[in-house]
Amino acid sequence: MNFLRNLRNSLKNNLSLVIYSVVIAIIAWFVISMTMYPSVTQTIENIPVDLDISGTVAADNDLSVISSSVTSVDVRIKGTRTQIGNLSNDNLKAVLVTDNVTSTGTKTISLKIVCTDSSINFEVASIYPETATVVFDKYETREYSISPEIPNVTFADGKTIDNDEYSCDPSTIQITGPSAQLDMISECTAVSNKELQLDSSYSVTSDEIKLYAEDGTTIDQTNLKFDTTSFNINIPVLTVKTVDLSVGIAGAPSTFNSDFLQFTLSEDSITLASKTSQLSEFPDTFEIGKIVLSDLDIDYTKTFTIDTGNYKNMSNLETVTVTLDSSNLAKRHLVITNFNVTNAPENYDFTVVTKSLEIDVIGPEDVVNELTLSDVVADINLLNADTTSEGETFNWDVTISFPNYDSVWAVTQSKAIVSKKEKTTETSDSDDEDTTDSEESETTTESE
C-alpha cells in the first residue's frame, strides 16, 4: 500500500516530466520509422470501377460500356508513409484500359488504379481482380410498331373483341439502347393490367411497356429508353353468335322440294360477329353457297370458300366441303324423244332437229323406279333466242322437269339442235298480186 501511495505522489509531482517523455518517445519512433522503413505496403478494398470511357479509342468508335462483370476491386499499393498513409477508396478509382477496343462485343479488359490527387505517388503491387469482362456496344434509336395487351379484360356473354380494330394510339414507339439488345426485340406491347368485364367498346391507358423476343420470352429493359410510356388502348367490342351452316339449291323447278336432300358438311357451324348489339339481327343459319340442281350427281362433293359478307368470321373458317348423302337415292338412265317448244318468236317457224336425248335421273329409289317417259317434260324455251339468220340452226338448252314428282331431278345439262325459218305472211302475197296486176295494166295501155 505504501508503495502505491508513493508512486501516485511521485507521478503527481512529475506530471510534466511524464508528458514530455511520451511526446519524445513518439517523435523518436516516427523518426526511426521514417529512417529505417521509408516505404510501406497498404491494402485498400472496395475501390469502385469507373465505366466512363470518354476520350478513349473505344469512345472514338462510338462505343459505350453496356455492362461490366466487376464493379469494385481490392488493391495493394506501395509508397512512403507520407504519400499513401491517408489514401482510401474515396480518393482512388479503377478505370478500364480500352486502348485496343474498336468493335462491339464482349471483351476481357485490364484495370488500372488512378488517384484523384495527382500529387500523390505510389506503386500498385496487385489488383484483384486484375481484369473485367465488359460488353461494348453502340447506342441506337429505332422505331417499332406497338400492339395492345389487356390480360385482365374479359367480355360479357355474347360479346368479343374486334381484333381488326383493336389498337394503340400512338401506334409506334421509339426505343434507344444498345444495338444488340434492340436486335432481340420481336414485339412491343402497351399493357393495361386493369380488371374489366366489357359489353361495349372501351378505351384505357397503358400501365407499362413489355418487350418480347422471337421465342416469346420477355426482354430485360435495362439500358433501354422509350420516347413515351403512355398509350391509349382502344378495345372495340362485337356481338357474336354461333349459327349452323347450310347450302341452298339453285336452278330447280318451282315444284321441286329440296327439303328431303341430306348433305354432310365438313363443319357444322360458324361463329359470326357484328357491330350490332342485337342477336336477333343474325341469321338462324348461314348459307355457304348454292348448288345448281343439274350438278347434283349421286356422288356429289364440292368444297365451298366461305364469304361471310358484312359479318366477321370469328371461326377463321376458310372452306367447307359438302357431300350429298345418297344412301336413299337411285340413278336411272332414260332416252326422251318428245320436246316442247315454248316462247318461240312469232315471225319464225322452229323445228327441233334433235330426235332423242339421253338423260340421267336421280331421286328416291322407289320413285325413280316407277318413272315413265310420260312423266318427263323436256322444254325448249326460246325466249330471247337469236332470230337474225334465216334457215340457221343452233343449239339451245333443254330444261328437264317432272311435274308429277317433287323429289326427282335430271343431272344432264342437255342441249338440242333447233332450226328456224322466217314465216311468209298473206299480206306480202296480196301486195305481190296487186303489183303484178298493175304492171299488166300498164303494159296493155302502152300496147294500145
Secondary structure as GFF3:
##gff-version 3
##sequence-region A 1 448
A	DSSP	alpha_helix	2	13	.	.	.	ID=ss1
A	DSSP	alpha_helix	15	36	.	.	.	ID=ss2
A	DSSP	beta_strand	39	50	.	.	.	ID=ss3
A	DSSP	alpha_helix	57	60	.	.	.	ID=ss4
A	DSSP	beta_strand	64	68	.	.	.	ID=ss5
A	DSSP	beta_strand	72	80	.	.	.	ID=ss6
A	DSSP	alpha_helix	81	84	.	.	.	ID=ss7
A	DSSP	beta_strand	92	96	.	.	.	ID=ss8
A	DSSP	beta_strand	105	115	.	.	.	ID=ss9
A	DSSP	beta_strand	123	128	.	.	.	ID=ss10
A	DSSP	beta_strand	131	137	.	.	.	ID=ss11
A	DSSP	beta_strand	139	149	.	.	.	ID=ss12
A	DSSP	beta_strand	153	155	.	.	.	ID=ss13
A	DSSP	beta_strand	159	161	.	.	.	ID=ss14
A	DSSP	beta_strand	167	169	.	.	.	ID=ss15
A	DSSP	beta_strand	172	178	.	.	.	ID=ss16
A	DSSP	alpha_helix	179	183	.	.	.	ID=ss17
A	DSSP	beta_strand	187	191	.	.	.	ID=ss18
A	DSSP	beta_strand	196	198	.	.	.	ID=ss19
A	DSSP	beta_strand	202	205	.	.	.	ID=ss20
A	DSSP	beta_strand	208	212	.	.	.	ID=ss21
A	DSSP	beta_strand	225	226	.	.	.	ID=ss22
A	DSSP	beta_strand	232	235	.	.	.	ID=ss23
A	DSSP	beta_strand	237	250	.	.	.	ID=ss24
A	DSSP	three_ten_helix	258	260	.	.	.	ID=ss25
A	DSSP	beta_strand	263	265	.	.	.	ID=ss26
A	DSSP	beta_strand	269	274	.	.	.	ID=ss27
A	DSSP	three_ten_helix	279	281	.	.	.	ID=ss28
A	DSSP	beta_strand	285	292	.	.	.	ID=ss29
A	DSSP	three_ten_helix	293	295	.	.	.	ID=ss30
A	DSSP	beta_strand	301	305	.	.	.	ID=ss31
A	DSSP	beta_strand	312	313	.	.	.	ID=ss32
A	DSSP	beta_strand	319	324	.	.	.	ID=ss33
A	DSSP	beta_strand	329	336	.	.	.	ID=ss34
A	DSSP	beta_strand	340	342	.	.	.	ID=ss35
A	DSSP	beta_strand	348	352	.	.	.	ID=ss36
A	DSSP	beta_strand	357	364	.	.	.	ID=ss37
A	DSSP	alpha_helix	365	369	.	.	.	ID=ss38
A	DSSP	three_ten_helix	373	375	.	.	.	ID=ss39
A	DSSP	beta_strand	377	381	.	.	.	ID=ss40
A	DSSP	beta_strand	393	401	.	.	.	ID=ss41
A	DSSP	beta_strand	409	410	.	.	.	ID=ss42
A	DSSP	beta_strand	414	422	.	.	.	ID=ss43
A	DSSP	alpha_helix	426	447	.	.	.	ID=ss44
###
